[in-house]
Amino acid sequence: MTTAARVPALDHTPATAPTRAVAVFAHGGTVASVEPPRERALSLVRMRAIQEAVSRAAAGRGVEAYVVRYRVAGWNGAAADAHADVRWALDQVRERHGDVPVVLVGHSMGGRAVLRAGDDPSVTAVCGLAPWTPPGEPVGHLRGRTVVLAHGRGDRWVPARLSADFAVRAHRAGVHVARFTLPGGHGMMRAVGRWHGLVRDVVLAGAGLAPVRDDVRAALDAPAPEGLAVEL
């Protein structure tokens, strides 16, 4: 099957109360590949764990959760395949649930994809985890959204300086952005509870189901660079 003929998919964890919001999760990938993602790829397994942690706290409050299953494992230059698949997912969410708030969560390549898609009219907040944000990645389209980034200080795959640069440029462009740093590397295996807790709280606040927690609010309100390098 050619790349053009493939269709992305969504793994769905339904809410256990009337739907009030949707969280869409996008996992990591690689720079260039037209092969489908492996079912047991660490990036997908790790994102499923994050989604499950969020759903345990949020499904009973009406949050539907979807994990995007990409057509291909790579970003692939100008094709930006993961970004296209997240856009497709947002259209699917609208068809299924109508006009409800959507929070996007993405790790690594998925972080880049959800940040690119953050201007969708349904999106209220974007959470980028160790996002792959190369120099020049657009930022101005995120004005009007809440953007929370987190990055491991020991990340060797996607250096933390990339998200730091992205956050600074976004802040200068008028984006409501906060950025946190944590111990550990790209797999988010250290301080797991802090990663999961941050994502959970960003999703609930972005969905309008909980107040913004104090440290996130303080970081969002702080001037640069104070609010863009907060230790979590």
Secondary structure, DSSP 8 states (H G I E B T S, - for coil): --GGG---EEEEE--SSS--EEEEEE---BSS--S---TT-HHHHHHHHHHHHHHHHHGGGTEEEEEEE-SSSB--GGG-HHHHHHHHHHHHHHHHH-S--EEEEEETHHHHHHHHGGGSTTEEEEEEES----TT---GGGTTSEEEEEEETT-SSS-HHHHHHHHHHHHHTT-EEEEEEESS-TT--TTHHHHHHHHHHHHHHHTTSS---HHHHHHHHS-TTGGGSEE-
